[in-house]
Amino acid sequence: MYGRKKQYVRLSNVSFSITPQSEIAIVSSSGSGKTTLGKVLSGLYQLKTGTILYDNYPIEELSISTIRRLVQYVPQTPFLFKDTILDNLLYGLDNKVPMEKLNIFAI
């Protein structure tokens, strides 16, 4: 039970499997628990009940660095550093990106 309104459980009886190396998107109406699910799957929230398994290993047995390698979570709220748009687009990249590719990112 997470979120601003603590009087009700946002997620209940959720069960699914994700094929290794696949990409998924969680899409649903506002307030349905998408953000909570993303944070639980990425280890940012801990469950009070239930189990999350990665390759049959409970999430509690995995290091946070292992979970970060397994799950890439993109939050709903964008974050920009107090810098130029160009530097925000390039943040975290090991090598320089040609301007032609940056134009594609900026669309």
Gaussian input, Z-matrix of N, CA and C with variables (Angstrom, degrees):
# hf/3-21g

backbone

0 1
 N
 C     1     B1
 C     2     B2     1     A1
 N     3     B3     2     A2     1     D1
 C     4     B4     3     A3     2     D2
 C     5     B5     4     A4     3     D3
 N     6     B6     5     A5     4     D4
 C     7     B7     6     A6     5     D5
 C     8     B8     7     A7     6     D6
 N     9     B9     8     A8     7     D7
 C    10    B10     9     A9     8     D8
 C    11    B11    10    A10     9     D9
 N    12    B12    11    A11    10    D10
 C    13    B13    12    A12    11    D11
 C    14    B14    13    A13    12    D12
 N    15    B15    14    A14    13    D13
 C    16    B16    15    A15    14    D14
 C    17    B17    16    A16    15    D15
 N    18    B18    17    A17    16    D16
 C    19    B19    18    A18    17    D17
 C    20    B20    19    A19    18    D18
 N    21    B21    20    A20    19    D19
 C    22    B22    21    A21    20    D20
 C    23    B23    22    A22    21    D21
 N    24    B24    23    A23    22    D22
 C    25    B25    24    A24    23    D23
 C    26    B26    25    A25    24    D24
 N    27    B27    26    A26    25    D25
 C    28    B28    27    A27    26    D26
 C    29    B29    28    A28    27    D27
 N    30    B30    29    A29    28    D28
 C    31    B31    30    A30    29    D29
 C    32    B32    31    A31    30    D30
 N    33    B33    32    A32    31    D31
 C    34    B34    33    A33    32    D32
 C    35    B35    34    A34    33    D33
 N    36    B36    35    A35    34    D34
 C    37    B37    36    A36    35    D35
 C    38    B38    37    A37    36    D36
 N    39    B39    38    A38    37    D37
 C    40    B40    39    A39    38    D38
 C    41    B41    40    A40    39    D39
 N    42    B42    41    A41    40    D40
 C    43    B43    42    A42    41    D41
 C    44    B44    43    A43    42    D42
 N    45    B45    44    A44    43    D43
 C    46    B46    45    A45    44    D44
 C    47    B47    46    A46    45    D45
 N    48    B48    47    A47    46    D46
 C    49    B49    48    A48    47    D47
 C    50    B50    49    A49    48    D48
 N    51    B51    50    A50    49    D49
 C    52    B52    51    A51    50    D50
 C    53    B53    52    A52    51    D51
 N    54    B54    53    A53    52    D52
 C    55    B55    54    A54    53    D53
 C    56    B56    55    A55    54    D54
 N    57    B57    56    A56    55    D55
 C    58    B58    57    A57    56    D56
 C    59    B59    58    A58    57    D57
 N    60    B60    59    A59    58    D58
 C    61    B61    60    A60    59    D59
 C    62    B62    61    A61    60    D60
 N    63    B63    62    A62    61    D61
 C    64    B64    63    A63    62    D62
 C    65    B65    64    A64    63    D63
 N    66    B66    65    A65    64    D64
 C    67    B67    66    A66    65    D65
 C    68    B68    67    A67    66    D66
 N    69    B69    68    A68    67    D67
 C    70    B70    69    A69    68    D68
 C    71    B71    70    A70    69    D69
 N    72    B72    71    A71    70    D70
 C    73    B73    72    A72    71    D71
 C    74    B74    73    A73    72    D72
 N    75    B75    74    A74    73    D73
 C    76    B76    75    A75    74    D74
 C    77    B77    76    A76    75    D75
 N    78    B78    77    A77    76    D76
 C    79    B79    78    A78    77    D77
 C    80    B80    79    A79    78    D78
 N    81    B81    80    A80    79    D79
 C    82    B82    81    A81    80    D80
 C    83    B83    82    A82    81    D81
 N    84    B84    83    A83    82    D82
 C    85    B85    84    A84    83    D83
 C    86    B86    85    A85    84    D84
 N    87    B87    86    A86    85    D85
 C    88    B88    87    A87    86    D86
 C    89    B89    88    A88    87    D87
 N    90    B90    89    A89    88    D88
 C    91    B91    90    A90    89    D89
 C    92    B92    91    A91    90    D90
 N    93    B93    92    A92    91    D91
 C    94    B94    93    A93    92    D92
 C    95    B95    94    A94    93    D93
 N    96    B96    95    A95    94    D94
 C    97    B97    96    A96    95    D95
 C    98    B98    97    A97    96    D96
 N    99    B99    98    A98    97    D97
 C   100   B100    99    A99    98    D98
 C   101   B101   100   A100    99    D99
 N   102   B102   101   A101   100   D100
 C   103   B103   102   A102   101   D101
 C   104   B104   103   A103   102   D102
 N   105   B105   104   A104   103   D103
 C   106   B106   105   A105   104   D104
 C   107   B107   106   A106   105   D105
 N   108   B108   107   A107   106   D106
 C   109   B109   108   A108   107   D107
 C   110   B110   109   A109   108   D108
 N   111   B111   110   A110   109   D109
 C   112   B112   111   A111   110   D110
 C   113   B113   112   A112   111   D111
 N   114   B114   113   A113   112   D112
 C   115   B115   114   A114   113   D113
 C   116   B116   115   A115   114   D114
 N   117   B117   116   A116   115   D115
 C   118   B118   117   A117   116   D116
 C   119   B119   118   A118   117   D117
 N   120   B120   119   A119   118   D118
 C   121   B121   120   A120   119   D119
 C   122   B122   121   A121   120   D120
 N   123   B123   122   A122   121   D121
 C   124   B124   123   A123   122   D122
 C   125   B125   124   A124   123   D123
 N   126   B126   125   A125   124   D124
 C   127   B127   126   A126   125   D125
 C   128   B128   127   A127   126   D126
 N   129   B129   128   A128   127   D127
 C   130   B130   129   A129   128   D128
 C   131   B131   130   A130   129   D129
 N   132   B132   131   A131   130   D130
 C   133   B133   132   A132   131   D131
 C   134   B134   133   A133   132   D132
 N   135   B135   134   A134   133   D133
 C   136   B136   135   A135   134   D134
 C   137   B137   136   A136   135   D135
 N   138   B138   137   A137   136   D136
 C   139   B139   138   A138   137   D137
 C   140   B140   139   A139   138   D138
 N   141   B141   140   A140   139   D139
 C   142   B142   141   A141   140   D140
 C   143   B143   142   A142   141   D141
 N   144   B144   143   A143   142   D142
 C   145   B145   144   A144   143   D143
 C   146   B146   145   A145   144   D144
 N   147   B147   146   A146   145   D145
 C   148   B148   147   A147   146   D146
 C   149   B149   148   A148   147   D147
 N   150   B150   149   A149   148   D148
 C   151   B151   150   A150   149   D149
 C   152   B152   151   A151   150   D150
 N   153   B153   152   A152   151   D151
 C   154   B154   153   A153   152   D152
 C   155   B155   154   A154   153   D153
 N   156   B156   155   A155   154   D154
 C   157   B157   156   A156   155   D155
 C   158   B158   157   A157   156   D156
 N   159   B159   158   A158   157   D157
 C   160   B160   159   A159   158   D158
 C   161   B161   160   A160   159   D159
 N   162   B162   161   A161   160   D160
 C   163   B163   162   A162   161   D161
 C   164   B164   163   A163   162   D162
 N   165   B165   164   A164   163   D163
 C   166   B166   165   A165   164   D164
 C   167   B167   166   A166   165   D165
 N   168   B168   167   A167   166   D166
 C   169   B169   168   A168   167   D167
 C   170   B170   169   A169   168   D168
 N   171   B171   170   A170   169   D169
 C   172   B172   171   A171   170   D170
 C   173   B173   172   A172   171   D171
 N   174   B174   173   A173   172   D172
 C   175   B175   174   A174   173   D173
 C   176   B176   175   A175   174   D174
 N   177   B177   176   A176   175   D175
 C   178   B178   177   A177   176   D176
 C   179   B179   178   A178   177   D177
 N   180   B180   179   A179   178   D178
 C   181   B181   180   A180   179   D179
 C   182   B182   181   A181   180   D180
 N   183   B183   182   A182   181   D181
 C   184   B184   183   A183   182   D182
 C   185   B185   184   A184   183   D183
 N   186   B186   185   A185   184   D184
 C   187   B187   186   A186   185   D185
 C   188   B188   187   A187   186   D186
 N   189   B189   188   A188   187   D187
 C   190   B190   189   A189   188   D188
 C   191   B191   190   A190   189   D189
 N   192   B192   191   A191   190   D190
 C   193   B193   192   A192   191   D191
 C   194   B194   193   A193   192   D192
 N   195   B195   194   A194   193   D193
 C   196   B196   195   A195   194   D194
 C   197   B197   196   A196   195   D195
 N   198   B198   197   A197   196   D196
 C   199   B199   198   A198   197   D197
 C   200   B200   199   A199   198   D198
 N   201   B201   200   A200   199   D199
 C   202   B202   201   A201   200   D200
 C   203   B203   202   A202   201   D201
 N   204   B204   203   A203   202   D202
 C   205   B205   204   A204   203   D203
 C   206   B206   205   A205   204   D204
 N   207   B207   206   A206   205   D205
 C   208   B208   207   A207   206   D206
 C   209   B209   208   A208   207   D207
 N   210   B210   209   A209   208   D208
 C   211   B211   210   A210   209   D209
 C   212   B212   211   A211   210   D210
 N   213   B213   212   A212   211   D211
 C   214   B214   213   A213   212   D212
 C   215   B215   214   A214   213   D213
 N   216   B216   215   A215   214   D214
 C   217   B217   216   A216   215   D215
 C   218   B218   217   A217   216   D216
 N   219   B219   218   A218   217   D217
 C   220   B220   219   A219   218   D218
 C   221   B221   220   A220   219   D219
 N   222   B222   221   A221   220   D220
 C   223   B223   222   A222   221   D221
 C   224   B224   223   A223   222   D222
 N   225   B225   224   A224   223   D223
 C   226   B226   225   A225   224   D224
 C   227   B227   226   A226   225   D225
 N   228   B228   227   A227   226   D226
 C   229   B229   228   A228   227   D227
 C   230   B230   229   A229   228   D228
 N   231   B231   230   A230   229   D229
 C   232   B232   231   A231   230   D230
 C   233   B233   232   A232   231   D231
 N   234   B234   233   A233   232   D232
 C   235   B235   234   A234   233   D233
 C   236   B236   235   A235   234   D234
 N   237   B237   236   A236   235   D235
 C   238   B238   237   A237   236   D236
 C   239   B239   238   A238   237   D237
 N   240   B240   239   A239   238   D238
 C   241   B241   240   A240   239   D239
 C   242   B242   241   A241   240   D240
 N   243   B243   242   A242   241   D241
 C   244   B244   243   A243   242   D242
 C   245   B245   244   A244   243   D243
 N   246   B246   245   A245   244   D244
 C   247   B247   246   A246   245   D245
 C   248   B248   247   A247   246   D246
 N   249   B249   248   A248   247   D247
 C   250   B250   249   A249   248   D248
 C   251   B251   250   A250   249   D249
 N   252   B252   251   A251   250   D250
 C   253   B253   252   A252   251   D251
 C   254   B254   253   A253   252   D252
 N   255   B255   254   A254   253   D253
 C   256   B256   255   A255   254   D254
 C   257   B257   256   A256   255   D255
 N   258   B258   257   A257   256   D256
 C   259   B259   258   A258   257   D257
 C   260   B260   259   A259   258   D258
 N   261   B261   260   A260   259   D259
 C   262   B262   261   A261   260   D260
 C   263   B263   262   A262   261   D261
 N   264   B264   263   A263   262   D262
 C   265   B265   264   A264   263   D263
 C   266   B266   265   A265   264   D264
 N   267   B267   266   A266   265   D265
 C   268   B268   267   A267   266   D266
 C   269   B269   268   A268   267   D267
 N   270   B270   269   A269   268   D268
 C   271   B271   270   A270   269   D269
 C   272   B272   271   A271   270   D270
 N   273   B273   272   A272   271   D271
 C   274   B274   273   A273   272   D272
 C   275   B275   274   A274   273   D273
 N   276   B276   275   A275   274   D274
 C   277   B277   276   A276   275   D275
 C   278   B278   277   A277   276   D276
 N   279   B279   278   A278   277   D277
 C   280   B280   279   A279   278   D278
 C   281   B281   280   A280   279   D279
 N   282   B282   281   A281   280   D280
 C   283   B283   282   A282   281   D281
 C   284   B284   283   A283   282   D282
 N   285   B285   284   A284   283   D283
 C   286   B286   285   A285   284   D284
 C   287   B287   286   A286   285   D285
 N   288   B288   287   A287   286   D286
 C   289   B289   288   A288   287   D287
 C   290   B290   289   A289   288   D288
 N   291   B291   290   A290   289   D289
 C   292   B292   291   A291   290   D290
 C   293   B293   292   A292   291   D291
 N   294   B294   293   A293   292   D292
 C   295   B295   294   A294   293   D293
 C   296   B296   295   A295   294   D294
 N   297   B297   296   A296   295   D295
 C   298   B298   297   A297   296   D296
 C   299   B299   298   A298   297   D297
 N   300   B300   299   A299   298   D298
 C   301   B301   300   A300   299   D299
 C   302   B302   301   A301   300   D300
 N   303   B303   302   A302   301   D301
 C   304   B304   303   A303   302   D302
 C   305   B305   304   A304   303   D303
 N   306   B306   305   A305   304   D304
 C   307   B307   306   A306   305   D305
 C   308   B308   307   A307   306   D306
 N   309   B309   308   A308   307   D307
 C   310   B310   309   A309   308   D308
 C   311   B311   310   A310   309   D309
 N   312   B312   311   A311   310   D310
 C   313   B313   312   A312   311   D311
 C   314   B314   313   A313   312   D312
 N   315   B315   314   A314   313   D313
 C   316   B316   315   A315   314   D314
 C   317   B317   316   A316   315   D315
 N   318   B318   317   A317   316   D316
 C   319   B319   318   A318   317   D317
 C   320   B320   319   A319   318   D318

   B1=1.4447
   B2=1.5230
   B3=1.3131
   B4=1.4448
   B5=1.5137
   B6=1.2753
   B7=1.4554
   B8=1.5120
   B9=1.3149
   B10=1.4591
   B11=1.5146
   B12=1.3155
   B13=1.4585
   B14=1.5194
   B15=1.3243
   B16=1.4552
   B17=1.5284
   B18=1.3313
   B19=1.4447
   B20=1.5307
   B21=1.3157
   B22=1.4501
   B23=1.5223
   B24=1.3083
   B25=1.4615
   B26=1.5246
   B27=1.3134
   B28=1.4663
   B29=1.5216
   B30=1.3120
   B31=1.4561
   B32=1.5197
   B33=1.3247
   B34=1.4574
   B35=1.5156
   B36=1.3268
   B37=1.4620
   B38=1.5269
   B39=1.3292
   B40=1.4595
   B41=1.5201
   B42=1.3291
   B43=1.4566
   B44=1.5236
   B45=1.3240
   B46=1.4579
   B47=1.5176
   B48=1.3194
   B49=1.4649
   B50=1.5180
   B51=1.3208
   B52=1.4623
   B53=1.5168
   B54=1.2943
   B55=1.4581
   B56=1.5236
   B57=1.3460
   B58=1.4722
   B59=1.5260
   B60=1.3230
   B61=1.4651
   B62=1.5292
   B63=1.3275
   B64=1.4613
   B65=1.5267
   B66=1.3087
   B67=1.4566
   B68=1.5139
   B69=1.3258
   B70=1.4603
   B71=1.5207
   B72=1.3110
   B73=1.4614
   B74=1.5183
   B75=1.3000
   B76=1.4540
   B77=1.5283
   B78=1.3235
   B79=1.4601
   B80=1.5201
   B81=1.3194
   B82=1.4612
   B83=1.5171
   B84=1.3140
   B85=1.4568
   B86=1.5246
   B87=1.3140
   B88=1.4560
   B89=1.5268
   B90=1.3323
   B91=1.4550
   B92=1.5141
   B93=1.3269
   B94=1.4668
   B95=1.5293
   B96=1.3444
   B97=1.4566
   B98=1.5119
   B99=1.3265
   B100=1.4695
   B101=1.5251
   B102=1.3078
   B103=1.4624
   B104=1.5192
   B105=1.3138
   B106=1.4671
   B107=1.5195
   B108=1.3176
   B109=1.4597
   B110=1.5235
   B111=1.3261
   B112=1.4625
   B113=1.5191
   B114=1.3007
   B115=1.4637
   B116=1.5210
   B117=1.3195
   B118=1.4619
   B119=1.5306
   B120=1.3315
   B121=1.4656
   B122=1.5279
   B123=1.3322
   B124=1.4642
   B125=1.5243
   B126=1.3165
   B127=1.4532
   B128=1.5153
   B129=1.3347
   B130=1.4599
   B131=1.5276
   B132=1.3264
   B133=1.4608
   B134=1.5137
   B135=1.3142
   B136=1.4607
   B137=1.5221
   B138=1.3273
   B139=1.4597
   B140=1.5213
   B141=1.3257
   B142=1.4686
   B143=1.5218
   B144=1.3144
   B145=1.4700
   B146=1.5247
   B147=1.3134
   B148=1.4549
   B149=1.5106
   B150=1.3185
   B151=1.4512
   B152=1.5208
   B153=1.3139
   B154=1.4631
   B155=1.5172
   B156=1.3246
   B157=1.4621
   B158=1.5227
   B159=1.3194
   B160=1.4598
   B161=1.5180
   B162=1.3392
   B163=1.4731
   B164=1.5312
   B165=1.3221
   B166=1.4708
   B167=1.5214
   B168=1.3383
   B169=1.4598
   B170=1.5273
   B171=1.3336
   B172=1.4716
   B173=1.5295
   B174=1.3172
   B175=1.4626
   B176=1.5315
   B177=1.3289
   B178=1.4594
   B179=1.5265
   B180=1.3309
   B181=1.4649
   B182=1.5256
   B183=1.3229
   B184=1.4622
   B185=1.5225
   B186=1.3165
   B187=1.4656
   B188=1.5266
   B189=1.3243
   B190=1.4614
   B191=1.5296
   B192=1.3413
   B193=1.4670
   B194=1.5280
   B195=1.3270
   B196=1.4690
   B197=1.5198
   B198=1.3248
   B199=1.4625
   B200=1.5163
   B201=1.3223
   B202=1.4699
   B203=1.5295
   B204=1.3398
   B205=1.4720
   B206=1.5233
   B207=1.3319
   B208=1.4539
   B209=1.5286
   B210=1.3184
   B211=1.4665
   B212=1.5203
   B213=1.3048
   B214=1.4514
   B215=1.5217
   B216=1.3038
   B217=1.4571
   B218=1.5188
   B219=1.3214
   B220=1.4591
   B221=1.5234
   B222=1.3342
   B223=1.4642
   B224=1.5242
   B225=1.3229
   B226=1.4669
   B227=1.5159
   B228=1.3180
   B229=1.4563
   B230=1.5225
   B231=1.3291
   B232=1.4669
   B233=1.5201
   B234=1.3172
   B235=1.4594
   B236=1.5140
   B237=1.3120
   B238=1.4537
   B239=1.5195
   B240=1.3301
   B241=1.4497
   B242=1.5204
   B243=1.3074
   B244=1.4601
   B245=1.5211
   B246=1.3240
   B247=1.4544
   B248=1.5207
   B249=1.3078
   B250=1.4556
   B251=1.5348
   B252=1.3211
   B253=1.4626
   B254=1.5216
   B255=1.3299
   B256=1.4584
   B257=1.5262
   B258=1.3229
   B259=1.4640
   B260=1.5255
   B261=1.3301
   B262=1.4619
   B263=1.5212
   B264=1.3287
   B265=1.4658
   B266=1.5245
   B267=1.3235
   B268=1.4607
   B269=1.5260
   B270=1.3327
   B271=1.4546
   B272=1.5301
   B273=1.3139
   B274=1.4631
   B275=1.5163
   B276=1.3218
   B277=1.4604
   B278=1.5229
   B279=1.3284
   B280=1.4624
   B281=1.5222
   B282=1.3191
   B283=1.4547
   B284=1.5265
   B285=1.2967
   B286=1.4608
   B287=1.5244
   B288=1.3150
   B289=1.4609
   B290=1.5219
   B291=1.3467
   B292=1.4680
   B293=1.5382
   B294=1.3106
   B295=1.4635
   B296=1.5331
   B297=1.3524
   B298=1.4699
   B299=1.5357
   B300=1.3305
   B301=1.4691
   B302=1.5225
   B303=1.3118
   B304=1.4632
   B305=1.5159
   B306=1.3136
   B307=1.4608
   B308=1.5270
   B309=1.3240
   B310=1.4564
   B311=1.5270
   B312=1.3493
   B313=1.4658
   B314=1.5137
   B315=1.3192
   B316=1.4549
   B317=1.5251
   B318=1.3094
   B319=1.4757
   B320=1.5003
   A1=107.81
   A2=116.51
   A3=122.05
   A4=109.40
   A5=115.54
   A6=120.12
   A7=111.51
   A8=115.17
   A9=120.58
   A10=112.55
   A11=117.33
   A12=121.32
   A13=109.01
   A14=116.28
   A15=121.84
   A16=113.04
   A17=118.91
   A18=119.29
   A19=113.89
   A20=119.19
   A21=120.33
   A22=111.20
   A23=115.32
   A24=121.90
   A25=108.33
   A26=116.89
   A27=120.65
   A28=112.05
   A29=117.72
   A30=121.55
   A31=109.27
   A32=116.56
   A33=120.56
   A34=109.01
   A35=116.40
   A36=122.79
   A37=113.16
   A38=116.48
   A39=121.85
   A40=108.14
   A41=115.85
   A42=120.50
   A43=109.07
   A44=116.82
   A45=120.92
   A46=109.62
   A47=116.16
   A48=123.07
   A49=108.06
   A50=115.46
   A51=121.38
   A52=107.79
   A53=116.72
   A54=122.31
   A55=109.71
   A56=117.77
   A57=119.56
   A58=111.90
   A59=115.72
   A60=125.15
   A61=113.30
   A62=118.41
   A63=119.70
   A64=110.06
   A65=115.00
   A66=121.86
   A67=107.43
   A68=116.39
   A69=120.11
   A70=108.88
   A71=115.47
   A72=122.33
   A73=106.86
   A74=116.71
   A75=122.21
   A76=106.48
   A77=116.47
   A78=121.83
   A79=108.75
   A80=116.04
   A81=120.84
   A82=108.52
   A83=115.79
   A84=120.72
   A85=110.95
   A86=115.07
   A87=122.04
   A88=110.48
   A89=115.70
   A90=120.66
   A91=115.34
   A92=117.85
   A93=120.73
   A94=113.54
   A95=117.96
   A96=120.45
   A97=115.20
   A98=118.38
   A99=120.91
   A100=111.79
   A101=116.79
   A102=120.67
   A103=110.51
   A104=116.79
   A105=120.73
   A106=110.29
   A107=117.60
   A108=121.56
   A109=110.70
   A110=117.53
   A111=120.87
   A112=112.46
   A113=116.45
   A114=120.14
   A115=111.80
   A116=117.58
   A117=120.61
   A118=109.89
   A119=117.24
   A120=120.88
   A121=112.49
   A122=116.78
   A123=119.91
   A124=112.75
   A125=117.59
   A126=121.16
   A127=115.02
   A128=117.85
   A129=120.67
   A130=111.60
   A131=117.51
   A132=123.69
   A133=107.71
   A134=116.42
   A135=121.35
   A136=108.87
   A137=115.70
   A138=120.98
   A139=111.04
   A140=115.72
   A141=119.73
   A142=109.40
   A143=116.66
   A144=122.25
   A145=107.93
   A146=116.55
   A147=121.06
   A148=112.45
   A149=115.51
   A150=121.62
   A151=110.38
   A152=116.24
   A153=122.96
   A154=106.33
   A155=115.78
   A156=121.18
   A157=110.06
   A158=115.61
   A159=122.73
   A160=106.28
   A161=116.75
   A162=122.10
   A163=110.96
   A164=115.91
   A165=124.37
   A166=114.53
   A167=118.16
   A168=122.13
   A169=108.51
   A170=117.57
   A171=119.25
   A172=110.57
   A173=116.45
   A174=121.70
   A175=111.54
   A176=117.42
   A177=121.05
   A178=112.54
   A179=117.68
   A180=121.55
   A181=113.11
   A182=117.35
   A183=121.47
   A184=110.35
   A185=115.85
   A186=119.47
   A187=108.45
   A188=115.35
   A189=119.45
   A190=110.62
   A191=118.16
   A192=120.01
   A193=111.13
   A194=117.34
   A195=120.77
   A196=110.25
   A197=116.80
   A198=120.51
   A199=110.01
   A200=117.73
   A201=121.20
   A202=111.79
   A203=117.29
   A204=119.82
   A205=110.81
   A206=117.73
   A207=122.05
   A208=113.66
   A209=116.44
   A210=121.30
   A211=110.11
   A212=116.73
   A213=122.10
   A214=106.60
   A215=116.39
   A216=123.12
   A217=109.10
   A218=116.64
   A219=121.64
   A220=107.44
   A221=117.67
   A222=119.91
   A223=112.16
   A224=115.66
   A225=121.48
   A226=112.13
   A227=116.85
   A228=121.07
   A229=109.41
   A230=117.29
   A231=118.90
   A232=110.93
   A233=115.67
   A234=121.41
   A235=108.43
   A236=116.74
   A237=121.68
   A238=108.82
   A239=115.32
   A240=120.14
   A241=108.73
   A242=116.76
   A243=121.37
   A244=107.23
   A245=114.86
   A246=122.79
   A247=107.45
   A248=117.23
   A249=120.19
   A250=110.18
   A251=115.78
   A252=120.17
   A253=110.08
   A254=116.22
   A255=120.54
   A256=110.98
   A257=117.61
   A258=120.35
   A259=111.72
   A260=117.83
   A261=120.41
   A262=110.95
   A263=117.63
   A264=120.66
   A265=111.44
   A266=117.24
   A267=121.58
   A268=113.45
   A269=118.10
   A270=121.39
   A271=111.45
   A272=115.97
   A273=121.51
   A274=114.89
   A275=117.91
   A276=119.83
   A277=109.40
   A278=115.36
   A279=120.56
   A280=113.10
   A281=116.29
   A282=118.47
   A283=109.70
   A284=115.17
   A285=120.31
   A286=110.14
   A287=115.20
   A288=122.17
   A289=107.48
   A290=117.42
   A291=119.36
   A292=110.73
   A293=116.69
   A294=122.54
   A295=111.70
   A296=118.16
   A297=120.82
   A298=110.88
   A299=116.34
   A300=120.30
   A301=110.75
   A302=117.85
   A303=120.30
   A304=110.80
   A305=117.40
   A306=120.31
   A307=110.76
   A308=117.98
   A309=121.60
   A310=110.21
   A311=117.57
   A312=121.04
   A313=112.28
   A314=116.50
   A315=121.53
   A316=113.73
   A317=117.57
   A318=120.10
   A319=111.20
   D1=110.31
   D2=-178.26
   D3=-134.86
   D4=178.73
   D5=176.83
   D6=100.46
   D7=-177.81
   D8=-177.57
   D9=-73.55
   D10=-36.20
   D11=-177.19
   D12=-98.47
   D13=94.70
   D14=-174.27
   D15=-78.79
   D16=-1.62
   D17=-175.10
   D18=-78.24
   D19=-9.05
   D20=176.80
   D21=-141.28
   D22=155.17
   D23=179.62
   D24=-80.90
   D25=130.15
   D26=-178.82
   D27=-82.16
   D28=-35.65
   D29=179.59
   D30=-121.60
   D31=135.77
   D32=179.15
   D33=-149.75
   D34=133.79
   D35=178.15
   D36=53.99
   D37=47.03
   D38=177.92
   D39=-92.65
   D40=130.94
   D41=178.55
   D42=-149.24
   D43=129.11
   D44=176.35
   D45=-162.29
   D46=163.45
   D47=177.00
   D48=-122.29
   D49=144.34
   D50=177.65
   D51=-122.30
   D52=127.71
   D53=179.08
   D54=-66.04
   D55=135.00
   D56=178.37
   D57=-53.92
   D58=144.75
   D59=178.73
   D60=68.48
   D61=11.17
   D62=179.27
   D63=-93.77
   D64=162.31
   D65=176.07
   D66=-115.34
   D67=133.92
   D68=178.90
   D69=-129.32
   D70=162.04
   D71=172.61
   D72=-131.21
   D73=137.06
   D74=177.04
   D75=-99.19
   D76=117.02
   D77=-176.36
   D78=-126.19
   D79=128.56
   D80=178.49
   D81=-168.22
   D82=179.92
   D83=-178.02
   D84=-71.83
   D85=163.00
   D86=179.07
   D87=-59.87
   D88=135.50
   D89=177.22
   D90=82.11
   D91=7.86
   D92=-175.75
   D93=-85.29
   D94=-10.73
   D95=177.07
   D96=111.46
   D97=11.68
   D98=-179.59
   D99=-59.94
   D100=-48.29
   D101=-179.28
   D102=-64.76
   D103=-43.35
   D104=177.93
   D105=-59.16
   D106=-45.79
   D107=179.39
   D108=-60.42
   D109=-45.34
   D110=178.45
   D111=-60.47
   D112=-41.25
   D113=-179.63
   D114=-71.58
   D115=-34.68
   D116=176.75
   D117=-68.32
   D118=-45.70
   D119=-179.23
   D120=-64.54
   D121=-30.02
   D122=-179.15
   D123=-92.51
   D124=3.75
   D125=176.19
   D126=82.77
   D127=7.89
   D128=179.03
   D129=-76.64
   D130=-29.64
   D131=173.80
   D132=-117.30
   D133=148.00
   D134=174.73
   D135=-105.54
   D136=142.25
   D137=177.94
   D138=-74.73
   D139=144.87
   D140=171.67
   D141=-86.08
   D142=-33.71
   D143=175.70
   D144=-138.79
   D145=159.44
   D146=178.36
   D147=93.30
   D148=178.60
   D149=-175.40
   D150=-140.88
   D151=141.99
   D152=170.25
   D153=-116.21
   D154=127.70
   D155=179.94
   D156=-115.97
   D157=135.17
   D158=170.18
   D159=-116.75
   D160=113.04
   D161=-175.68
   D162=51.49
   D163=43.48
   D164=178.52
   D165=69.86
   D166=10.98
   D167=174.90
   D168=-104.05
   D169=128.16
   D170=176.57
   D171=-61.14
   D172=141.31
   D173=-178.10
   D174=-56.32
   D175=-30.42
   D176=-179.47
   D177=-66.10
   D178=-21.52
   D179=-179.99
   D180=-88.95
   D181=-5.40
   D182=-177.31
   D183=-98.66
   D184=145.45
   D185=175.20
   D186=-73.24
   D187=156.78
   D188=179.68
   D189=-62.46
   D190=-32.78
   D191=178.45
   D192=-67.64
   D193=-34.41
   D194=176.57
   D195=-66.71
   D196=-44.13
   D197=178.71
   D198=-61.22
   D199=-41.29
   D200=179.97
   D201=-63.92
   D202=-31.04
   D203=176.06
   D204=-73.72
   D205=-30.29
   D206=-176.81
   D207=-83.02
   D208=-32.38
   D209=-171.90
   D210=-125.78
   D211=128.84
   D212=171.67
   D213=-112.06
   D214=116.78
   D215=-175.70
   D216=-108.49
   D217=126.25
   D218=177.13
   D219=-110.90
   D220=108.40
   D221=-177.01
   D222=-70.01
   D223=162.07
   D224=-179.86
   D225=-70.87
   D226=-34.00
   D227=-176.16
   D228=-88.53
   D229=118.21
   D230=179.72
   D231=-70.49
   D232=151.92
   D233=178.46
   D234=-127.87
   D235=129.11
   D236=175.66
   D237=-122.51
   D238=139.25
   D239=174.03
   D240=-75.64
   D241=155.77
   D242=177.62
   D243=-76.54
   D244=78.66
   D245=-175.14
   D246=-156.70
   D247=-172.01
   D248=179.21
   D249=-74.94
   D250=159.68
   D251=175.99
   D252=-60.70
   D253=-40.25
   D254=178.48
   D255=-58.67
   D256=-48.00
   D257=-179.61
   D258=-65.23
   D259=-33.55
   D260=175.47
   D261=-66.11
   D262=-39.60
   D263=178.28
   D264=-67.22
   D265=-34.61
   D266=-177.18
   D267=-86.08
   D268=-10.03
   D269=-175.22
   D270=-57.09
   D271=130.13
   D272=176.86
   D273=87.05
   D274=-7.19
   D275=179.10
   D276=-84.73
   D277=137.99
   D278=-178.75
   D279=-75.11
   D280=-30.66
   D281=-177.28
   D282=-129.17
   D283=165.77
   D284=-179.27
   D285=-70.74
   D286=146.17
   D287=-179.91
   D288=-108.65
   D289=133.32
   D290=178.08
   D291=-61.59
   D292=146.73
   D293=-178.23
   D294=-56.43
   D295=-31.69
   D296=179.13
   D297=-60.78
   D298=-40.32
   D299=178.86
   D300=-71.47
   D301=-36.02
   D302=178.25
   D303=-63.42
   D304=-35.20
   D305=176.77
   D306=-61.61
   D307=-35.58
   D308=177.27
   D309=-67.43
   D310=-41.47
   D311=178.68
   D312=-63.75
   D313=-33.26
   D314=-173.40
   D315=-78.53
   D316=-10.01
   D317=-177.62
   D318=-70.13

